[in-house]
Structures are given as C-alpha cells and as structure tokens.
Amino acid sequence: MSHDPAATPLIEFQAITKVYGEGSNAFNALKDVSLKIYPGEFVAIMGPSGSGKSTAMNLLGCLDTATSGSYLFQGIAVENLDRDQRALLRRHYLGFVFQGFNLLARTSALENVELPLIYRGEATQARHQAAQQALQKVGLEGWGDHSPGELSGGQQQRVAIARALVSNPQVLLADEPTGNLDTARSHEIMELLSALNTELGITVLMVTHEAEMAAYAKRIIHFVDGEIESDQLQQGDSA
C-alpha cells in the first residue's frame, strides 16, 4: 500500500495485543497488530470466525482496551484516557452501525435518531433539526414518525445509519451492517455507505464476512488467527 508520507493517520494501531483470560485459559485474540487508517478511507475488515476482526472493531470503537500496544486516535493514545474520556471520544467522533439495527421498538424513527444527541445534552429543537437532516441524508425524509415495526429491514438499517450520522462523526464503524438483509437491500445499504464516504468524506470501517459487500470498500484488511494476513487497496483505488 502507498500513502502520502506527509499524511497523518486518523487511527493507528502500534503492536496491539489483546488477550482474554489467564494462564492455561488465555486466548490471544490479537497478536502484535499494527495498522494505519487515514481520513476518508473506506476499509472492510474480513476474516473467519475467531480471526480477531470483531476484537479489532471493539478496540477501534473504544468499547474495549488492548492488553498491550498503543491505539492512537488523531495522535492521542487512547489507552491513556479514562473511562469517561473514552466515552466522550465515542460520543463525539465515532458512529456505530450494528447488524441487528438496535432500534428502540416503541419510539419513532426520528426519536431513535435523536438518541445520541440526548446523551450529549442537546436542546430539543436542535435535536429535531439534526435528526431530520440525518434522515434526509439516508433517503428517509418524511419517515420520521414511523416506528421501526412499520419499516422494512433496509429502512430500519437506514434509520440506524442516520442515528450514527446525527452527531457528525469522523468515523463510522459498521459491524456486519448487511447481515440481516436480503441481497437487494444489502446492496442499497452498501451504496449508501459508499456515498457517505465519497460525498461527506466520512471514514468508514466495516466488518463483513461477505466478499460481495467488501467489494464496495476501497481497502480490505484480512485477519487470520489474530494477525493481519493481508492489507490491500482495491484495484482502481490509490491512496
């Protein structure tokens, strides 16, 4: 891979190791992993079950901490932050999209999208406006009053993406975002993520086991047995 040597990584893993358990029960989920991710990239993280890809995503999302090594976000060592500081990093810089949508069933699409802003203490009018704009970005303008039960799977995932976008994150972390969708809806969601990356410049990190979905990314990192097996730009992309 080639990058502008003057470019500063948005995210960097420096010899990251993650061990679960102790003694004879210890499991090395990640083994001395180093990687750099630059602003505006669309990266697919792939690998078989137990390869370390989900552990890497949890560390990237500040949902877990490494056993050793350093995780730099905009040059700041995340391992030196306390729990509250990591929560602030998640709240202000990261957006999360999950396979299961994770929407509140008894609230409207608009209210679901507003949730991150409620946690940030935003005023009601500002929340409404931001949530409506986020729904518009994902093609759901006018659907804000509908509950998740009144929406298709693809629409529910769009609401989940709008919720991730509403706080204007620098990074969108998508964990198997098409795992619960049929093929047609899966491609719609991937086209949306690609557009958000290209048009808004949001850095997208996506875990997927589907090569067809990973093909939308500009770069694919393969994990095997807790290590990076390959890290390649897609043909036609240069960085």
FENQUIGI-V469016 format. One record per helix or strand of 3 or more residues. SS is the DSSP state (A for helix, B for strand). FROM is the first residue (numbers start at 1). LEN is the number of residues. If there is no record, write none. Layout:
# FENQUIGI-V469016
[[SS;FROM;LEN] [SS;FROM;LEN]]
This chain:
# FENQUIGI-V469016
[[B;9;12] [A;23;3] [B;27;12] [B;42;5] [A;53;8] [B;68;6] [A;78;3] [A;83;11] [B;94;5] [A;109;11] [A;124;14] [A;148;3] [A;153;13] [B;171;5] [A;183;18] [B;203;5] [A;211;4] [B;219;6] [B;227;7]]
